[in-house]
Each structure stands twice: as C-alpha cells, then as structure tokens.
Amino acid sequence: MPNQNVIVIMSDEHDPRFMGCSGHPFIKTPHLDGLAAHGVRFSNAYTPSPICVPARAAFATGFRVHQTRHWDNASPYTGVPRGWGHVLQDRGIAVESIGKLHYRSEEDPAGFDREHLPMHVVGGYGMVWASIRDPYISKMGSKPMLGDKAGAGESPYTAYDRSVTSRAVQWLEEASTKDKPFVLYVGLVAPHFPLISPDEFFALYSRDQIPATKLSPKAGYERHPWVEAYAKFERSEENFATEEDRVNAFLGYYGLCSFLDDNVGQILQALKALGLEQSTHVIYTSDHGDNVGARGLWGKSTLYQESTGIPMILAGPQVAPGVCETPVDLLDLFPTILEGAGVEASPEMGERPGRSLFEVAGAPADLERPIFSEYHAAGSNTAGFMLRKGRWKYHYYVRFRPELFDLMADPEELNDLARDPRFADVLRDMEAALRRICDPEAVDAQAKADQLAMIDRLGGVEVASNMGSAGATPAPKVDASATAL
C-alpha cells in the first residue's frame, strides 16, 4: 500500500451499540453512520481492558495489559514499551496528537512529535488510591456522572471536546498545504461522564425512549459476586437522589453520543473540504464501553459486552465498504496504523498479537479468532479475564466462579451457562484457551505485587490512599491561545 495519511479518532466510554449504523433504534449518529457506510464496521470489537489507562497503553503499544504491566489508572504509559508512534518517528512520518491521551506526561517520549491540548493523568500518577486492592478502599463518594450533575448543559469536558475538534480542523488545514504524509491522533472525551449533554443534543431524546433496565437488581436479578463487589464499590445506582436524576443520566449519555458524532462530523467534513479525503484512512474507535444502567451499573469495569465492547470503523482508500464479523480489538490498530501510513508492520510485531484491520477486512470472516480482555483496577479485589471465541464468551474471575455466555443464542448475556452441566466441556475448553494466553493467578499476583511496590515507593498505604482524584480526570484548562497553532 502506498504512503497515505491516517487519522485515528478515539472517544471515551462509547458502547458500540449506541450508533445508528450498529442498529440502535433511536440514537442519532449520522456522521459515524456515514463513515461506516463508506468503510468497514467491525461488529465484534473489544477493548484489552475496560478502564482507560490500561486500554490506552495497550492501544499505544500493541501489547496486552499483562505484557505492558500498565494495570490500572495509576500506571500510565510513559513511552515504554515502544509504540506505533515511535515506529512512525523512526521513518520520519509526521505523527502528532490532539486531545485526550491519558498517558503520564507531555514530557514523556510517547511517540508523538507534538501533543496539542493533551489530557493526561492527574499529577503524572493518576488514581493511586484505587491501586490499593485486596481489600480495596472506596473513595468514590457521589460520582460526577450521577444525581443532579446529569442532564442538559455544558461541562468542562464538552468545552474541552469542542476545543479539541477546533484544533483538529485547524491542524488539517495546515497539513493540507504540505505535501507530506501524516498520522494524526484525535482524543475526544464524550460520551464519558459527567452525563451532561449540550442542550441541542439532549433535546434529541425523551424519557419514553429509555428501555426497561436490563437485569435490574431491583427486580430480583442477583449479580455475580465479583460484579456485586464492584457494584458496592461503585454505588452508582444508589447515588440517584430521584427517578428524574436517573432519567437525566440516560438522556445525558444519549445526547453525548450525538455530541460526539457532531465533533467527528466536523473533522470528516474538514477532510473532504480540504481535499484530503481520498488520501486519508480514518479509524474511529473508543477505549472501552459503558454499562449505561445494565445490571444497575454505570461506567465501565465489568467484562460484559456493554463494558468490553467498543466501536471500530475503518474507512479510506482501497477499503471496500461492508461489515466484518471477525472479532478484533485495540491491539489490531498497531499494525493497522503502520500499514495505513505505508510502513511494513511485520518487522515490528514481535510478540504483539494484533492483525492489521486491512488484512482482517479483506479475508473471510474468522469467527473463531480469540479475543482477550482483562481487569486489575478499581473495585476489584481479584483479577477478571474475558475470552471471546466463536459463539462463546467466557469470564474467569480469580477466587470466584466463572461465567459463560452463548452470544449466538443470547447476545445480551442474560443467561449464564457456567453452572449448567450440559456446557461443562465448553467451559473446560474456554478455560484451556484462556490459559494458553496467560496464567490468570500468576498475572493477578504480578499486578498486585506491582501495585503494592508503587504504593510503597510513594510512601505507603496512608499516603497512597489520599493520592488521585475521586472520580474522572479533570479536563485541562483551555484558554484563547490554545486554539492557535
């Protein structure tokens, strides 16, 4: 493939089912739908970890979380191991970022020639208190996505996303005057909480569109004990003061999905207007999904489809439109970005398990391709691991019983088959397949050892328990000069 430009647009906390192109009955995402119509939508895409920092380190490097050992939101990426950005820099290809990265610091050599309006973890260390695990401590309090802070209006995050989009359009305008290939990463925050949506997008939706709660504990559903422990840590449903607050949270998430789409649309429209559309590959994805009320949970951090599923769309030159059912994940973007920029990826892959999305999209569907995700972060005393293989989705929880779902017969994961003796052979096969990827007990022990060592370096549990924000990373302050190149 000849040299081409690449734009990667990554949102935050976008459940892939909340797009028109994925079949949602009422969510309005015309620009993402248009991108999917002209490209390939990967209908079975997953995150390597359903929480921001580990997922983003895996995205940067192409390695799994237990390979990078970036376990949680207090172990941000510093530029080690090498990522796709470093490979591009070695080849002299311009590679810059605009917006949320959630790495450690702008000063780190993270693989970008320049970072515009970067959003990194607080203080360069992130949410340290949440690395205290087994037992964990809880400092969540009233999360900013819930209660009277959900609804219509503007938040620092929506203001930040507007600035990021404006800068991306300006950046493309300048790039269009140069005859040089480029790779541009754009990080948007929406639809991440707080669930405050700008008025025009909030107004697109009404309370009568909100579906009944999926597997509501209030209706008698009993959560898996690992998930129940996380729910007690999160306490998200308990923070709704009134039913109106809960309604506003749903409408806020819906509106933020459309707000996100509008920002993506501005970038895509700039590409077309500037004559870059035919020479630029566009990748749209997210770092992880969101539970959006399922099982009485909000946010991410579970192994269910809502949380581990992500959108993945690839469009651009030589990409035949369609839907690809082969399971993929963020690790596949390492070779995809390199190939899209005209760089041979195979010499760089080593132990990286990813496959180029160009290759995946052009081959027959491989539904048996195994896809893996893991969680070692806030609210979990022990590690959780997910393996998707064919019709089966398997959850392995250290010290807890497993879960097994048949996604062909039960795509909503309503019926756990793990304790049904008819599926004992499937359960054994899935565990064996997972153990071919890693030893879950050994990985759990390594994560906790690394986290404890970090806590000791910082001064012990008492000091660490007061380090890091209780909720989401604050948006960087953006002033008038921030929009000038």
C-alpha positions, 0 to 999 in steps of 0.5 A, a space after each residue: 500500500 502506498 504512503 497515505 495519511 491516517 487519522 485515528 479518532 478515539 472517544 471515551 466510554 462509547 458502547 458500540 451499540 449506541 450508533 445508528 449504523 450498529 442498529 440502535 433504534 433511536 440514537 442519532 449518529 449520522 456522521 459515524 453512520 456515514 463513515 461506516 457506510 463508506 468503510 468497514 464496521 467491525 461488529 465484534 470489537 473489544 477493548 484489552 481492558 475496560 478502564 482507560 489507562 490500561 486500554 490506552 497503553 495497550 492501544 499505544 503499544 500493541 501489547 496486552 495489559 499483562 505484557 505492558 504491566 500498565 494495570 490500572 489508572 495509576 500506571 500510565 504509559 510513559 513511552 515504554 514499551 515502544 509504540 506505533 508512534 515511535 515506529 512512525 518517528 523512526 521513518 520520519 512520518 509526521 505523527 502528532 496528537 490532539 486531545 485526550 491521551 491519558 498517558 503520564 506526561 507531555 514530557 514523556 517520549 510517547 511517540 508523538 512529535 507534538 501533543 496539542 491540548 493533551 489530557 493526561 493523568 492527574 499529577 503524572 500518577 493518576 488514581 493511586 488510591 484505587 491501586 490499593 486492592 485486596 481489600 480495596 478502599 472506596 473513595 468514590 463518594 457521589 460520582 460526577 456522572 450521577 444525581 443532579 450533575 446529569 442532564 442538559 448543559 455544558 461541562 468542562 469536558 464538552 468545552 474541552 471536546 469542542 476545543 479539541 475538534 477546533 484544533 483538529 480542523 485547524 491542524 488539517 488545514 495546515 497539513 493540507 498545504 504540505 505535501 507530506 504524509 501524516 498520522 494524526 491522533 484525535 482524543 475526544 472525551 464524550 460520551 464519558 461522564 459527567 452525563 451532561 449533554 449540550 442542550 441541542 443534543 439532549 433535546 434529541 431524546 425523551 424519557 419514553 425512549 429509555 428501555 426497561 433496565 436490563 437485569 435490574 437488581 431491583 427486580 430480583 436479578 442477583 449479580 455475580 459476586 465479583 460484579 456485586 463487589 464492584 457494584 458496592 464499590 461503585 454505588 452508582 445506582 444508589 447515588 440517584 437522589 430521584 427517578 428524574 436524576 436517573 432519567 437525566 443520566 440516560 438522556 445525558 449519555 444519549 445526547 453525548 453520543 450525538 455530541 460526539 458524532 457532531 465533533 467527528 462530523 466536523 473533522 470528516 467534513 474538514 477532510 473532504 473540504 480540504 481535499 484530503 479525503 481520498 488520501 486519508 484512512 480514518 479509524 474511529 474507535 473508543 477505549 472501552 464501553 459503558 454499562 449505561 444502567 445494565 445490571 444497575 451499573 454505570 461506567 465501565 469495569 465489568 467484562 460484559 459486552 456493554 463494558 468490553 465492547 467498543 466501536 471500530 470503523 475503518 474507512 479510506 482508500 482501497 477499503 471496500 465498504 461492508 461489515 466484518 464479523 471477525 472479532 478484533 480489538 485495540 491491539 489490531 490498530 498497531 499494525 493497522 496504523 503502520 500499514 495505513 501510513 505505508 510502513 511494513 508492520 511485520 518487522 515490528 510485531 514481535 510478540 504483539 498479537 494484533 492483525 492489521 484491520 486491512 488484512 482482517 477486512 479483506 479475508 473471510 470472516 474468522 469467527 473463531 479468532 480469540 479475543 482477550 480482555 482483562 481487569 486489575 483496577 478499581 473495585 476489584 479485589 481479584 483479577 477478571 479475564 474475558 475470552 471471546 471465541 466463536 459463539 462463546 464468551 467466557 469470564 474467569 474471575 480469580 477466587 470466584 466462579 466463572 461465567 459463560 455466555 452463548 452470544 449466538 443464542 443470547 447476545 445480551 448475556 442474560 443467561 449464564 451457562 457456567 453452572 449448567 452441566 450440559 456446557 461443562 466441556 465448553 467451559 473446560 475448553 474456554 478455560 484451556 484457551 484462556 490459559 494458553 494466553 496467560 496464567 490468570 493467578 500468576 498475572 493477578 499476583 504480578 499486578 498486585 505485587 506491582 501495585 503494592 511496590 508503587 504504593 510503597 515507593 510513594 510512601 505507603 498505604 496512608 499516603 497512597 490512599 489520599 493520592 488521585 482524584 475521586 472520580 474522572 480526570 479533570 479536563 485541562 484548562 483551555 484558554 484563547 491561545 490554545 486554539 492557535 497553532 
